[in-house]
Amino acid sequence: MDSTHIPPAAVPYRGDAELARLLKAAGIDRDVAGVRELLRGVRAAPEDVDPAHFLSLFGADLPDELAAQLTALKSLIEAPPPPQVGDVAARVAALRGELVRADLDGFIIPRADEYQGEYVPARGERLAWITGFTGSAGVAVVLRDRAAIFVDGRYTLQAQAQVSGSLYERHHLTETFHGDWIAGVVRQGGRIGYDPWLHTVGWIERMKTALARAGATLVAVDTNPLDAIWHDRPSAPLGPVVAHALAHAGQSSADKRAEIAAELKRNGELAAVLTQPDGIAWLLNIRGGDVPNTPLPLSYALLTNDGDVDLFIDNRKLVPGLEVHLGNQVSVRKPEELRGALEALGATGGKVRVDPVWTASWVFDRLTEAGAQVVKERDPTVFRKAAKNTVEIAGSRAAHVRDGVAVIRFLHWLSGAAAGGTLTEIDASDRLFDFRKEQPLFRGTSFDSISGAGPNGAIVHYRAAPETNRVLEKDSVYLIDSGGQYLDGTTDITRTVAIGTPPAEAKRHFTLVLKGHIALATLRFPKGTTGSQIDILARQFLWTQGLDYDHGTGHGVGSFLSVHEESARIAKVPNTVALVPGMILSNEPGYYRAGAYGIRIENLVLVQAATAIPGGDLPMMAFESLTLAPIDRNLIEPSLLNDAEKAWLNAYHARVAEKVGPHLEADAAAWLAAATAPI
């Protein structure tokens, strides 16, 4: 049976008795009540690009009749509503009632779940539920008589649009620490609650210091008061967890585990606690579907210094046969067993490694109280997965060729579709998704596309919605930032496109951004260089005009994992992580004219060794641009480019035409030839 060809609800559901009969006939030991619970978890996970992928939870090669009935039953179970939809004022009032009952003067709600990841399941969207804000970073404080939300510069405009000013004060996350704000308004002796699953130890130390100045205390709660009033909170997501083939991973899980175990043993550490699902996915060569845009299996793990792993995960989401892939050194345990495992580990009195940056303080509390010697060191998977192996690098290059096909077909289509003056932001991003979906090995988007026409493009992390959806107007600027998840790589690309004749000012700004992009793309730098040391190169031409952008210049990117991988980054903020060969980062300077347009030019780049400089003593490195799509020549002011910059642009465009052109239809190939003509 080819399950991908079974459409959702292709046949009506014939009842529980019939499903029970079909399950029994197929030798599947599940009762119908359990199947319903499983499907509720499936519906709480993001919809898979393959609507039949959930069937893998029941086994391979299901009988067509059973697959059709499971599909029909799934269609009867409603997906959770968007968390931001509802009466936010009533929710705030209800939360304040809970604060009174819990003898708390306030409660802090971060945009985080127990795993501290960028993307959280519907069940973890507490910040959106209590404020209406749907950005990927922020925190809210609800006191008994006032409230505030704190977001960074990417989301200033979005917060203004989504969050009621009558309910919440709005502040800049990095300019005003929410602990200082609380200290300035809380009463002497006030009690501020927090959920220890949602905050790190570093945050707690900083918050306690801030509150102490006001004579207030920070109080860990056993039960989150927001969860107590969120009566229709979604189920835990149950996206299928599958093996990630060695042909894409490039290194076996056994080898990865042995390498890290040896490091733990050298350090005298009994074990490492792993709480970042992308690190666990990388370590065990598995992928899941619990959160949007990133193939993560939400889970925890304990890795001992002999290479054994206890994986704490809901085993209902493990596809049948995965235990063979995991091997006999990996034990699958229930998530609720984590507490006992940490306490048993702590009772030995030995050293246990825990990442202080991303691990929930709850984990530290359990280990410390049990007597462990907690070693605050980074998760041992973080920097290993950041430096891609040769197989992953080859996969990324191949994925970028296919992604280039999709993006170039989209840009060609856009050149005609936008001319009519009726094309909207949502129309455009949906069409790009369709082009990507046609590519082999595609498994979904790597983030929600940013499709911003005119002034919406100036909202750095804008997401088009029906109430904000703009038409791509003639003689304007359109920004599209998007990416794909492929089995062999993750992509992220931004292109800014002229719709008709762009304003002269926009061309000047675009060219300044392009000069910064080229400065990074062509850089050669010595071993040991960090991203913060080179960030200025991308901004220098904007700075000469008194301009800048309020976001980083580059972030790490995973291998069929997180598009915003924690590793090295290119940003003003000091970063001590050196760039090493195999790292994949973005190169994305930009400029945003509020109320007018946004500009960003983004390619992914691979760090690689460079040939030695004659007469030089230092080992050198350079970037290889992986992304393959033309940069809009209609937005370039050639007089602002020097000869070296023109040479880079022409060489880059020639490579795009060479790599992608042969995979295009004749009309798209002809368009590409014109779009990549020398400048």
TORTOR-574750 format. One record per residue (C-alpha): z, y, x; residue in one letter. Coordinates in steps of 0.25 Angstrom, whole numbers, plus 5000, padded with zeros to 4 digits. Example, Ala and Ser with C-alpha at 12.3 -4.5 7.8 and 13.67 -1.06 7.14 Angstrom:
2
503149825049A;502949965055S;
***
This chain:
679
500050005000M;499750145005D;500850224999S;500350355003T;499350344991H;500350324981I;500450464974P;501850504969P;502050464955A;500750384954A;501350294943V;502450324933P;503850264937Y;504050134929R;505550134930G;506650084938D;506549934934A;505149934938E;505449994952L;506549894954A;505649784951R;504549844961L;505649864972L;506149724970K;504749664971A;504449744984A;505749684990G;506449824991I;507949814989D;508149954982R;508649974968D;508050084960V;509250174960A;509250174975G;507750204975V;507950324966R;509050374976E;508050354987L;506950424980L;507950544977R;508050554993G;506550544995V;506450654985R;507450734992A;506650725005A;505450815007P;504150755001E;503350675011D;501950715014V;501650565010D;502250554996P;502350404998A;503150405011H;504450385003F;503950244999L;504150205014S;505650205010L;505450075002F;504550005012G;503149995017A;501949945009D;502649954995L;501949894983P;501150004976D;501849984963E;503250004970L;502750124978A;502150184965A;503450174958Q;504350224969L;503350344970T;503450364955A;505050364955L;505050464966K;504250554958S;505250554947L;506350594957I;506350754958E;506350814971A;507550904974P;507251054970P;507151154981P;508551194985P;508251344984Q;507851334969V;509051364960G;510151474957D;510651504970V;511651604965A;512251494956A;512251404968R;513051514977V;514051534966A;514251384965A;514451374980L;515451484979R;516251404969G;516251284978E;516751384989L;517951424980V;518251274977R;518251234992A;519051364996D;517951415005L;517551565006D;516151525010G;515151415014F;514051415024I;512651355021I;511651335032P;510251285031R;510551155037A;510951005033D;511750905040E;510650885050Y;510451035054Q;508951015054G;507951125050E;507451055038Y;508451005028V;508250915016P;508350965002A;509750915001R;510151005013G;509551135008E;510851205005R;510451345010L;509251345001A;510051294989W;511151404991I;510251524995T;508851494991G;508451515006F;507451405011T;507251435025G;507651335037S;508751415043A;509851495037G;511351495032V;512051545020A;513551585018V;514051585004V;515451655003L;516251674990R;515751814988D;514451824997R;513451745004A;512351765015A;511151695020I;510751695035F;509351665039V;508551695052D;507351785054G;506351685050R;506951685036Y;507351825033T;506251855023L;506451715017Q;507951735014A;507651875008Q;506651804998A;507451674995Q;508951724996V;509551814985S;510151934991G;511151944980S;511751804984L;511551814999Y;511651915010E;510451885020R;510651885035H;509951845048H;510451715053L;510451745068T;510851895067E;512051865058T;512851745060F;513351695046H;514751665052G;514851815056D;514451855042W;515451765036I;516551825045A;516151965040G;516451935026V;517351815024V;518851835021R;519951805031Q;520251665030G;518951625023G;518451485023R;516951465026I;516451325023G;515351245030Y;514751105029D;514951045043P;513650955041W;512851085040L;513351165053H;513451135068T;514651155077V;514051275084G;513951345070W;515351305066I;515951365079E;515151495077R;515551505063M;517051475065K;517051585076T;516351685066A;517351655055L;518551655063A;518351805066R;518551825051A;519651735049G;518851635042A;518651485044T;517551385043L;517751265034V;517051135035A;516751075021V;516750925018D;515850955006T;514751065006N;515051154994P;513551184992L;513251034990D;514351034980A;513551124971I;512151084974W;512150984963H;510650944964D;510650924979R;509550834983P;509750694989S;509750665003A;508250655008P;507750515010L;506450535017G;505850405023P;506350385038V;505150315046V;504950275060A;504150375069H;503150295077A;503250275092L;501750325092A;502250455088H;503650465094A;503250415108G;504650365111Q;505450255105S;506750275098S;507450175107A;506950255120D;507450385114K;508750325110R;508950265124A;508650395131E;509650475123I;510750365124A;510650365139A;510850515139E;512050495130L;512650385139K;512450475152R;513250585145N;514350485141G;514050515126E;514250395116L;513250455106A;512450565101A;512550615086V;511150645081L;511050735069T;509650795070Q;508650705062P;507450745070D;508250695083G;508550565076I;507150555071A;506650575085W;507650475091L;507350365081L;505850385079N;506050405064I;505550515055R;506050545041G;505750635029G;507150695025D;506850845027V;505550935025P;504550945036N;505250855047T;505250705047P;506750695048L;507650575044P;508950645041L;510050565049S;511050565059Y;511150475071A;512150425082L;511450385095L;512350315105T;512250305120N;511650165119D;510550205110G;511050165097D;510850255085V;511650265072D;510650325062L;511350385050F;510350395039I;510150355024D;509450225026N;508650235013R;507650325020K;507350235031L;506050165028V;506150005028P;505949955042G;506450075050L;507550005055E;506649925064V;506150055070H;507550105072L;507949975079G;509249905081N;509850025089Q;509850115077V;510850095066S;510550155052V;511850205046R;512150285033K;512350435035P;513750435029E;514150345041E;513950455051L;515350505050R;515950375053G;515050355065A;515350485071L;516850465069E;516750325076A;515950385087L;516950495088G;518150395089A;517650345102T;517950475108G;516650475116G;515550585118K;514650605106V;513450695108R;513150795096V;512150905095D;512951035093P;511751115089V;511251035077W;512350935073T;513250965061A;514650995064S;515150885055W;514650785066V;515450855076F;516650855067D;516650705065R;516450675080L;517550765084T;518550725074E;518350575078A;518550605093G;517150615099A;516850695111Q;515750775105V;514650815115V;513850935110K;512550915116E;511150915110R;510550805102D;509850715112P;508650705104T;508350855103V;507650885117F;507050745118R;506250755105K;505850895109A;505050845121A;503950765115K;503450635122N;502050615125T;501750545112V;502450655104E;501550755111I;500250685109A;500650665094G;500950815093S;499650855099R;498950755089A;499750815077A;499350955081H;497850915081V;497950865067R;498850985063D;497751075069G;496751005060V;497551035048A;497851175052V;496451215055I;495951155043R;496951245035F;496551365043L;495051345040H;495451325026W;496251445025L;495151535031S;494451505018G;495551485008A;496251615011A;494951705009A;495051694994G;496451764994G;497151664985T;497651564995L;499251564995T;500251535006E;500551404999I;499151364997D;498851385012A;500051305017S;499751195006D;498351175012R;498851165026L;499751055022F;498650985015D;497850995028F;498950935036R;499250825026K;497850775029E;498150755044Q;498550615049P;500050595052L;500450715044F;501850695039R;502150835033G;502350985037T;503351015048S;503851135040F;503551215028D;502351295031S;502451445032I;501251495025S;501451645025G;500351745020A;500451895024G;501951945023P;502451805020N;501951765034G;503051855040A;504151775034I;504351675046V;504751555039H;504051585025Y;503751475016R;502851505004A;503351484990A;502751514977P;503451644975E;503051694989T;501651624990N;500651734995R;499151734995V;498451735009L;497951875007E;496651935013K;496852005027D;498251955029S;498951855038V;499351715035Y;500451635043L;500451475041I;501551405049D;501551255047S;501651115053G;501450965051G;502250845054Q;501450735059Y;501850595064L;501450635078D;501950785078G;502450905072T;501651035071T;501951185068D;500851285068I;500751435063T;499451505061R;499351645056T;498051675049V;497251795046A;496851805031I;495651895031G;495752015041T;497152025046P;497852155048P;497652215062A;499152215064E;499252065061A;498252035072K;498952115082R;500252035079H;499551905078F;498951925092T;500351965098L;500951835092V;499751755098L;499951815112K;501451765111G;500951635106H;499951625118I;501051665128A;501851545125L;500751455123A;500251485137T;501551495144L;501951405156R;503351395159F;504351325169P;505151205166K;506551245159G;505951365151T;506551375137T;505851435125G;506751555124S;506251595138Q;504751605133I;504951655119D;504651795123I;503251765127L;502851745113A;503551875109R;503151965120Q;501852025114F;502552045100L;503752115108W;502852215114T;502452265100Q;503952265096G;503752135088L;504351995087D;504651875078Y;505951825073D;505851675076H;505651585088G;504351565095T;504451415096G;505251295091H;505151145095G;504351045087V;504650895085G;503750775085S;503550745070F;504950805069L;505450945067S;504551055068V;505651145073H;506251045083E;507551095091E;507151095105S;506651205113A;506151335106R;505451465110I;506351575105A;507151695109K;508451625107V;508851565120P;508551415121N;508951335133T;508051215130V;506951205140A;505451185136L;505051045141V;503750965140P;503550895127G;504251005118M;503351055107I;503651195102L;503051305094S;502451435099N;502551525087E;502651675089P;502451765077G;502551905071Y;502951935057Y;502652065050R;503552075038A;502852095025G;501452075032A;501251945039Y;501751845049G;501151795062I;501451665069R;500651585079I;501251445081E;500751325090N;501651215094L;501651195109V;502051075118L;502851105131V;502151035143Q;502151035158A;501151135164A;500451125177T;501251185189A;500951325192I;500351335207P;501451385216G;502451375205G;503751295207D;504051265192L;503651155183P;502951225172M;502651195157M;501751245146A;501451235132F;500351165125E;499951215111S;499851095102L;499451165089T;497951175086L;497551275077A;496751415079P;497551545079I;496851645070D;495951725078R;495851825067N;497251875069L;497051895084I;496852025091E;496051985103P;496252115111S;497752085111L;497551945119L;497351945134N;496351845140D;497351735143A;497751735128E;496351735123K;496151615132A;497351535127W;496851565113L;495451525115N;495851395122A;496851365112Y;495851375101H;494851295109A;495851185109R;496151195094V;494651175092A;494451065101E;495650985096K;495551005081V;494151045079G;493650905079P;494550865068H;494050965058L;493050965047E;491751045051A;492151175043D;493551175049A;493051145063A;492051265062A;493251355057W;494051315069L;492951345079A;492951485074A;494451495073A;494551445088T;493351525094A;493751605107P;494351735105I;
***
